[in-house]
C-alpha cells in the first residue's frame, strides 16, 4: 500500500492516558468530554485494551502523539507501552528515566539547593538494611535539628513512611525500619504562617510551562482555590519562579510540589516533585481537588498534545 494511503487509514490519537487506578475514572471521563469539545482525539488505555493497543501500534494501525502514563509505576504490564511509544517518537509526558530520577528526594534535595530553592535543613540517613544503628557522627548531626523534626523516606509518596514529629536522634534511627530498604531524610519542621485562619501551605502545579497554585491544608488534606486577592499576600509571583526552577532541575513538564509560606516569610519547598498528581475530584471525594481545577488540568493536557501533533 502506498505511504499516503497507509497514513490515511491509520488512527491518529493526540493524547493517550494509561491508567489502572480506579480513582482516575472521573478524570478520564473529564478528558473524554473535554476532548470532544476541543476536537482532540483521545484514547484511554486500561488493562482491558492494553494488549490490543500494543498490537495496533506495532502494526502501524495506530499513531499516538502524546502519552500520559499513570500506570507503569505500579503495574509493570504497562511498561512496554511507554518503551514502544518512545521508540516511535511519541512525546512522553515525564519519561520513565526522568521520573525515576526525581522520585529520589535525597537526590532532588541537593539539586534544589544548587538551584537556590529554599528547602528544609536536612540530614540524609542510610537505609535501615544498610545500617541498623546510626554512627555517632550522624547522631550528633541529628542532635542539631530542633525537636520535633520530620522523618520521611527518600522514595515513594502518599505519606507512606512519613513521621511528622520525631523527638530524638535514636527515635529517628529506629523509625527507619518502617521502610528498611530506603534512605531517609530527617528534616527541620516547617511552621506555616496563617492568613484568614488558614495555614499557608500550598500545592503548586507545573503544567507545561504554566503554574497554578491551590491552598492545601496539610493536616486536614483539604484544598481551596486561590483568589486573585490572595496572590500578593502569599508571594505568588515568587512561587511561580520557584516552580520554574524546579521544572528546570527536574526536566519535568507536569508535576506538583508542596510549598509553605513560613512564619519567617520564607517560601520553603517541603515536598519536591510529585510526578503522579492526585486528580480525584472534590464532588466525589471530600479531600479531592476542586472540580473546576481538574477541568483546567485536563484542558491543558489536551492543548499540549494537540500542539505536539501539529509540530
ChimeraX attribute file (.defattr): number of C-alpha atoms within 10 A of each C-alpha:
attribute: neighborCount
match mode: 1-to-1
recipient: residues
	/A:1	6
	/A:2	6
	/A:3	7
	/A:4	8
	/A:5	9
	/A:6	11
	/A:7	15
	/A:8	10
	/A:9	11
	/A:10	15
	/A:11	15
	/A:12	18
	/A:13	19
	/A:14	26
	/A:15	27
	/A:16	21
	/A:17	18
	/A:18	21
	/A:19	23
	/A:20	18
	/A:21	12
	/A:22	7
	/A:23	15
	/A:24	15
	/A:25	14
	/A:26	16
	/A:27	19
	/A:28	20
	/A:29	12
	/A:30	17
	/A:31	26
	/A:32	18
	/A:33	14
	/A:34	18
	/A:35	21
	/A:36	11
	/A:37	10
	/A:38	12
	/A:39	11
	/A:40	19
	/A:41	19
	/A:42	23
	/A:43	20
	/A:44	17
	/A:45	23
	/A:46	17
	/A:47	14
	/A:48	9
	/A:49	10
	/A:50	18
	/A:51	15
	/A:52	12
	/A:53	17
	/A:54	17
	/A:55	12
	/A:56	15
	/A:57	19
	/A:58	14
	/A:59	10
	/A:60	14
	/A:61	16
	/A:62	18
	/A:63	18
	/A:64	22
	/A:65	23
	/A:66	27
	/A:67	27
	/A:68	21
	/A:69	23
	/A:70	21
	/A:71	20
	/A:72	17
	/A:73	14
	/A:74	12
	/A:75	13
	/A:76	10
	/A:77	13
	/A:78	23
	/A:79	15
	/A:80	13
	/A:81	20
	/A:82	20
	/A:83	14
	/A:84	14
	/A:85	20
	/A:86	15
	/A:87	8
	/A:88	14
	/A:89	11
	/A:90	20
	/A:91	19
	/A:92	18
	/A:93	22
	/A:94	20
	/A:95	18
	/A:96	15
	/A:97	8
	/A:98	13
	/A:99	20
	/A:100	13
	/A:101	13
	/A:102	22
	/A:103	19
	/A:104	18
	/A:105	22
	/A:106	19
	/A:107	13
	/A:108	19
	/A:109	25
	/A:110	14
	/A:111	16
	/A:112	20
	/A:113	12
	/A:114	10
	/A:115	14
	/A:116	12
	/A:117	19
	/A:118	16
	/A:119	22
	/A:120	18
	/A:121	13
	/A:122	21
	/A:123	18
	/A:124	20
	/A:125	23
	/A:126	21
	/A:127	21
	/A:128	21
	/A:129	14
	/A:130	12
	/A:131	13
	/A:132	14
	/A:133	16
	/A:134	19
	/A:135	10
	/A:136	9
	/A:137	9
	/A:138	16
	/A:139	17
	/A:140	12
	/A:141	12
	/A:142	24
	/A:143	14
	/A:144	11
	/A:145	20
	/A:146	14
	/A:147	15
	/A:148	14
	/A:149	21
	/A:150	22
	/A:151	27
	/A:152	25
	/A:153	27
	/A:154	25
	/A:155	19
	/A:156	15
	/A:157	16
	/A:158	8
	/A:159	10
	/A:160	12
	/A:161	21
	/A:162	19
	/A:163	17
	/A:164	13
	/A:165	14
	/A:166	19
	/A:167	14
	/A:168	16
	/A:169	21
	/A:170	14
	/A:171	11
	/A:172	24
	/A:173	24
	/A:174	14
	/A:175	19
	/A:176	28
	/A:177	15
	/A:178	14
	/A:179	20
	/A:180	19
	/A:181	14
	/A:182	22
	/A:183	21
	/A:184	28
	/A:185	24
	/A:186	24
	/A:187	23
	/A:188	22
	/A:189	20
	/A:190	19
	/A:191	14
	/A:192	20
	/A:193	18
	/A:194	13
	/A:195	11
	/A:196	6
	/A:197	7
	/A:198	12
	/A:199	19
	/A:200	22
	/A:201	26
	/A:202	24
	/A:203	20
	/A:204	23
	/A:205	24
	/A:206	21
	/A:207	19
	/A:208	16
	/A:209	13
	/A:210	13
	/A:211	20
	/A:212	19
	/A:213	23
	/A:214	20
	/A:215	23
	/A:216	25
	/A:217	17
	/A:218	14
	/A:219	8
	/A:220	8
	/A:221	11
	/A:222	16
	/A:223	19
	/A:224	14
	/A:225	15
	/A:226	16
	/A:227	10
	/A:228	9
	/A:229	8
	/A:230	13
	/A:231	14
	/A:232	10
	/A:233	10
	/A:234	20
	/A:235	14
	/A:236	19
	/A:237	11
	/A:238	13
	/A:239	23
	/A:240	19
	/A:241	13
	/A:242	24
	/A:243	26
	/A:244	16
	/A:245	16
	/A:246	25
	/A:247	20
	/A:248	13
	/A:249	15
	/A:250	21
	/A:251	14
	/A:252	23
	/A:253	18
	/A:254	23
	/A:255	24
	/A:256	25
	/A:257	21
	/A:258	21
	/A:259	27
	/A:260	26
	/A:261	23
	/A:262	17
	/A:263	13
	/A:264	10
	/A:265	12
	/A:266	15
	/A:267	23
	/A:268	21
	/A:269	27
	/A:270	20
	/A:271	17
	/A:272	23
	/A:273	27
	/A:274	20
	/A:275	21
	/A:276	17
	/A:277	13
	/A:278	15
	/A:279	21
	/A:280	20
	/A:281	21
	/A:282	17
	/A:283	11
	/A:284	12
	/A:285	11
	/A:286	13
	/A:287	16
	/A:288	17
	/A:289	22
	/A:290	20
	/A:291	18
	/A:292	12
	/A:293	17
	/A:294	21
	/A:295	17
	/A:296	15
	/A:297	19
	/A:298	21
	/A:299	18
	/A:300	15
	/A:301	20
	/A:302	25
	/A:303	17
	/A:304	17
	/A:305	25
	/A:306	20
	/A:307	12
	/A:308	15
	/A:309	17
	/A:310	8
	/A:311	5
